């Protein structure tokens, strides 16, 4: 009976030591988070995951792929060089990022009802609607070409 208890104790101890070893190995081997480089229009403290999620949203809003704004890697043309500024569309994208942030901060957030209801923010999709080139404002498309709206005909007096 004592021998069975001793075997159980030794086995349990070895299992715990093995588990601690595996856990400590995994903790030590955790990869460091990717360090972002050449971030000019987004918050500098954002994580790689936040930027990656936003880039995915841009692809949907503009109906494009990453290569639309990012240049090809010089050493491997199949990959994107996300740090490079060689593609001029990247600078345009940065200006659009700044513009939408300014619209939301200066105008949308200060609407009188902004603190009482969920406010729709301006995004890339507001104007692009899935296309690389932005569409004109939806309101302008509904207005008559020029001049005042037609007056209703007056009935005889």
C-alpha positions in Angstrom: 0.0 0.0 0.0 2.8 2.4 0.9 4.6 1.5 -2.4 1.4 2.4 -4.4 1.2 5.8 -2.6 4.8 6.4 -3.3 4.4 5.6 -7.0 1.4 7.9 -7.2 3.2 10.7 -5.5 6.3 10.4 -7.7 4.1 10.2 -10.8 2.1 13.3 -9.8 5.3 15.2 -9.0 6.8 14.3 -12.4 3.7 15.3 -14.2 3.6 18.7 -12.4 7.3 19.3 -13.2 6.7 18.4 -16.8 3.7 20.7 -17.0 5.7 23.6 -15.4 8.5 23.0 -17.9 6.1 23.0 -20.9 4.4 26.2 -19.7 7.6 28.0 -19.0 9.0 27.0 -22.4 5.8 28.4 -24.1 6.0 31.6 -22.1 9.7 32.1 -23.0 9.0 31.3 -26.7 6.2 33.8 -27.1 6.9 35.9 -30.2 7.3 39.6 -29.6 4.5 41.8 -31.0 5.2 43.1 -34.5 6.7 46.6 -34.3 4.9 49.0 -36.6 7.1 51.2 -38.8 6.4 54.3 -40.9 3.1 55.1 -39.2 2.1 58.6 -40.2 -1.7 59.0 -40.2 -2.8 56.4 -37.6 -2.1 56.6 -33.8 1.4 55.6 -33.0 0.3 53.4 -30.1 -1.9 51.1 -32.2 -1.1 47.4 -32.3 -0.4 45.5 -35.4 -3.8 43.8 -35.0 -5.6 47.1 -34.9 -3.8 48.4 -38.0 -4.4 45.1 -39.8 -8.1 45.1 -39.0 -8.4 48.7 -40.3 -6.5 47.8 -43.5 -9.0 45.0 -44.1 -11.8 47.5 -43.7 -10.2 49.8 -46.2 -9.9 46.9 -48.7 -13.7 46.3 -48.4 -14.6 50.0 -48.5 -12.6 50.7 -51.6 -13.0 47.3 -53.3 -9.2 46.9 -53.7 -6.3 44.7 -52.5 -3.3 45.7 -50.5 -1.2 46.4 -53.6 -3.5 49.3 -54.4 -1.7 51.4 -51.8 1.4 49.4 -50.9 4.4 48.9 -53.1 5.8 45.5 -54.0 8.8 44.3 -52.0 12.0 44.8 -54.1 13.4 41.4 -53.0 10.2 39.4 -53.4 7.7 41.0 -55.7 5.0 38.6 -54.5 5.0 40.3 -51.1 4.1 43.9 -50.1 6.6 46.3 -48.7 4.2 47.9 -46.2 6.9 50.2 -44.9 7.8 51.7 -48.3 6.4 55.0 -49.5 7.1 54.1 -53.2 3.4 53.9 -54.1 2.0 57.5 -54.4 -1.5 56.2 -53.5 -0.2 55.6 -50.0 0.2 59.3 -49.5 -3.3 59.9 -50.8 -4.7 57.3 -48.4 -3.0 59.0 -45.5 -4.6 62.3 -46.5 -8.0 60.6 -46.7 -7.4 59.0 -43.2 -6.6 62.5 -41.8 -9.7 64.0 -43.6 -12.1 61.4 -42.2 -10.7 61.8 -38.7 -11.0 65.6 -39.0 -14.6 65.4 -40.3 -15.6 63.1 -37.4 -13.8 65.1 -34.7 -14.6 68.6 -35.8 -18.1 68.2 -37.3 -19.8 64.9 -36.6 -18.9 64.7 -32.9 -20.2 68.2 -32.1 -23.6 67.7 -33.6 -26.3 68.7 -31.0 -27.6 65.2 -30.8 -24.1 63.5 -30.7 -24.2 62.8 -27.0 -27.7 61.3 -26.9 -27.8 59.0 -29.9 -25.4 56.8 -31.7 -23.9 59.0 -34.4 -23.0 57.5 -37.8 -19.3 58.3 -38.4 -17.8 59.3 -41.8 -15.8 56.3 -43.1 -14.1 55.5 -46.4 -17.3 53.7 -47.4 -19.3 57.0 -47.0 -17.9 58.2 -50.3 -16.2 55.2 -51.9 -19.0 52.6 -51.5 -16.8 49.7 -52.6 -15.1 51.6 -55.4 -11.5 52.9 -55.7 -12.6 56.3 -56.8 -15.1 58.1 -54.5 -18.6 58.8 -55.7 -20.1 62.3 -55.5 -22.1 63.1 -52.4 -25.4 61.3 -52.4 -27.3 64.5 -51.6 -25.9 66.2 -54.7 -27.1 63.4 -56.9 -30.7 64.0 -55.8 -30.7 67.8 -56.4 -31.9 69.3 -59.6 -29.0 70.3 -62.0 -29.2 74.1 -61.3 -31.5 76.8 -60.4 -34.3 76.9 -57.8 -36.7 74.1 -57.4 -39.8 74.4 -59.7 -42.6 76.3 -58.1 -46.0 74.6 -57.9 -48.5 76.0 -60.5 -50.9 78.6 -59.0 -54.5 77.9 -59.4 -56.6 80.7 -61.0 -58.0 83.4 -58.7 
